[in-house]
């Protein structure tokens, strides 16, 4: 049965099964359409333990949040974003935008009520502490935004010099024209008394709701991606401290390897222990270091998309990132590179020790073979000596026996027994020597013939094992 394509209503049996999902992913997190002026409260929730945030957890937390307002809880299980109006009155409306990411989920509240003071914490009171505490997710960052509209550029610049100085607790806030000089975005990335990051957006009259939504979305993404990237910094510092100890130990081990009285077995065990420590560090930090690189690129991309222009000589967000954010990321990169370099050095030291052990073993084998050659030569000489003695001994007994055997001939023939024995010596010795020499050659030929046969048997046994 063919499936119906939700985008076209036509049958999609010829489509790849991931086509619709891939297309929807490009539009997974649309920008909100904002009606200014408005106030915004934003939080991002991430579990303390990496890897336990998933779709099920994020959806359960979202549904419980909607229950607090008795809002519509119709949310698809595969949804990664959700817009809904929590309540709407004559003078106030509250809208929620929820987004789910791989490691965290974000909640953004948009309020049209402008009666409260700028950056008032009342909107964050909707994020109930009991609701947050009921789930593993913890607040990784939170922000408050004030969005207002001014008639012209002069009015905006006047407020930058007056209200923005009082809104931000620190003088060194960043501010710049964004979106083709249609608005001024300002912030200082410091926590206020309530523990939130403050941002202000002063838009020119005529700026559209979609453009406002894009600007707000980008600054909130910069904040949350920056916070996620900065999670790696404490880990990077711990890795650098651990690597300092490992590198000193590794240097001492390599220096010990150069000594002639070095115990190669103990050195190899120590190198394996160092390699195991480095491998454990790499396993524990690889995911976080990779995530930091990805979040860093996202922060830089979002900052570049703002297309900032300087306003009244204020520091730009891009300049703030270069001065404050980039050094932290370089520390993370340095720790990751140092960890990889330590692993490479440990591997090289192990290879060097293996080469040295191989050379030492080869030298020992060469010495052993030389001694075996000398021993074989001595045995050959000893064997020849024994062989000569054996010929003499056998010949002596053979001559004695033959002399006794041929002794009656001396009674018949005019020959002395001593002369008979003397005549028998040469032929007997020659015969014994020839017999022993042939016997020796026969044994050698037999051994030579049996060698290929044994090799064939070994090959047959090997083939049987393989089968």
Secondary structure, 3 states (H helix, E strand, C coil): CCCECCCCCCECCCCCCCHHHHHHHCCCCCCCCCCCCEEEEEEEEEECCCCCCCHHHHHHHHHHHHHHHCCCCCCCCCCCEEEEEEEECCCCEEEEEEEECCCCEEEEEEECCCCCCCCCHHHHHHCCHHHHHCCCEEEEEEEEEEEEEECCHHHHHHHHHCHHHHHCCCCCCEEEEECCCCEEEEEEEEECCCCCEEEEEEEECCCCHHHHHHHHHHHHHHHHHHHHHHHHHHHHHHHHHHHHHHHHHHHHHHHHHCCCCCCHHHHHHHHHHHHHHHHHHHHHHHHHHHHHHHHHHHHHHHHHHCCCEECCCCECHHHHHHHHHHHHHHHHHHHHHHHHHHHHHHHHHHHHHHHHHHHHHHHHHHHHHHHHHHHHHHHHHHHHHHHHHHHHHHHHHHHHHHHHHCCCHHHHCCCCHHHHHHHHHHHHHHHHHHHHHHHHHHHHHHHHHHHHHHHHHHHHHHHHHHC
